[in-house]
Amino acid sequence: MQKLTGRVWASFLVIGLIGQFAWTIENMYFNVFLYNTISTDPDYIAAMVAASAIVASITTLMVGAFSDRLGRRKVFIVVGNLLWGASLFAFGFVRVDLVASMFPYADAVATAAILVVILDCVMTFFGSSSNDAGFNAYVTDTTSPENRGRAESVLSILPLVSMLIIFGVFDPLTRNGQWQLFFSIFGAAVSVSGILAIFLVKEKRRTPSSSTFFRDILYGFSPSVVRANKGLYIALSTFCLFSIAVQVYMPFFIIYMQNYLKFDNYAIALGIVLIAASAASVVAGRFIDRIGKLRFLIPAAGVMIAGLIALYFTRAFVPVILSGIVMMSGYMILTATLSAMIRDFTPVEKAGHFQGIRMVFAVLLPMVIGPAVGSFAIKNSADTYTDLGVVKHVPTPSIFLASALVLLTILVPIGIMMRRARQEKAK
């Protein structure tokens, strides 16, 4: 078993957390930024999420294979974070009035929305190079099956810690329209984490891949590789369905609380939910490795579905908080358990190759399908309002019911994994 030293934990926590700041902003605040300052059309949000997912997956496929080919992770983490932060900083300069002055004959709103989508794709390229291809492969390289449940239970709460910090400390900047300052702060933080990675990341010496680069990129799509790693692809399929369910509501979550529930103090509600769910994930992490990852899946999914259904029916502040705690606790435990299973099934010598495949299942398909389902649910509800003669759509509780229905589909691959486990045990 590989020992997780203090330096390794420091690299996980510092680089992981600051990277999650950037992903939180991209996954939640870019949507709010687009909705509040440019256009309320949910199709723009769905298009931005989908385009970003495509770029993330292609980038991780190529950079992950390239990192295996070089036998290096650190350079991608360092350089990627420096440029990731710079691209995040640039978002503060996108405004409809500025676009109108630069392109007087174009539709300023549509042009600004397209510019946001393009800039999001640029940011995603650098973020995926650093975090998805470099950092995730580094975590796989550094951990072992005996300690991955514990490591993943900690890593899985970083997105929630990130949200908690942003909601609790920096959300007032967004509500006051200080988007440039908001993006500047976190752009600087991500770039600084690239410098810190120089000192924190100590990568193992690895033998560079000797195969061709093109073959490395397509490696995980080969039928023979799929047959040789059936457990990995079933686990990835489970994570895919789970992530689609999450993406049905996640891009619209803050907008829902602001514009449907009319919670002025939604940051407090989110903070309570995130703290409670993080605690539940850490407690569960102590038992995931001991009891068995597969045993945790159905109970965790049941908890998340119960929370989603409760969110569909609740409107008042306290019931929404309680429902959110249930939903997010199930979400966190599912994330930690499935992530650890995927790492267990991933061949260590091909960790970089499979980061791109993981992105296809965990990001590309979910972020193309999920937001489209959420947008469909929103547009087919009766909740709209008119502002200056323009009909605007408001996210409704239907996004939680749609998410719960999608999440039920994970029972199919879980059943397949359980049957395989029984067959293996019987041998």
Secondary structure, DSSP 4 states (H G I P E B T S, - for coil): -----HHHHHHHHHHHHHHHHHHHIIIIIHHHHHHHHT---HHHHHHHHHHHHHHHHHHHHHHHHHHHHHT-SHHHHHHHHHHHHHHHHHGGG--HHHHHHH-TTS-HHHHHHHHHHHHHHHHHHHHIIIIIIIIHHHHHHH--TTTHHHHHHHHTTHHHHHHHHIIIIIHHHHHTT-HHHHHHHHHHHHHHHHHHHHHH--PPP-PPP-S-HHHHHHGGG-HHHHHHTHHHHHHHHHHHHHHHHHHHHGGGHHHHHHHTS--TTHHHHHHHHHHHHHHHHHHHHHHHHHH-HHHHHHHHHHHHHHHHHHHHH--SHHHHHHHHHHHHHHHHHHHHHHHHHHHHHS-GGGHHHHHHHHHIIIIIHHHHHHHHHHHHHHHTSS-EEEETTEEEE---THHHHHHHHHHGGGHHHHHHHHHHHHHHHH-
